[in-house]
Amino acid sequence: QVQLLESGGGSVQAGGSLRFSCVASEYISVSDCMGWFRQSPGQGREGIASIYTGGGNTFYADSVKGRFTISQDKDKNTLYLQMDNLKPEDTATYYCALGKQVYCGNFRLFSYWGQGTQVAVSS
């Protein structure tokens, strides 16, 4: 089973930036989809960004559109999330995820998860 390992969490002040990386333990097919999710205390898991590994088409939740950018390096089997203009409401645990042969625009279809990395944004 594929393993997903995130890195890059931390603490930052509002308006700052962070960048996440997620390395997959095996080759990700061009027909698969990778994404980022987050979960705040007491809240459900929210899909925030996804990308087709083959075509590069991306999808974003309205809550992060224009501030976060998802990208990938297929040669390194690595997914990235650049987060700019961070807000206190972005405080959460962030997860890398994989959906095998799914529609990237439906965040409910992802089935493989990383262990999560935490972000704290102070005002």
Helices and strands as residue ranges (DSSP letters): E 4-7, E 10-13, E 18-24, E 33-39, E 46-52, E 58-60, E 68-73, G 74-76, E 78-83, G 88-90, E 92-99, G 107-109, E 112-113, E 117-122
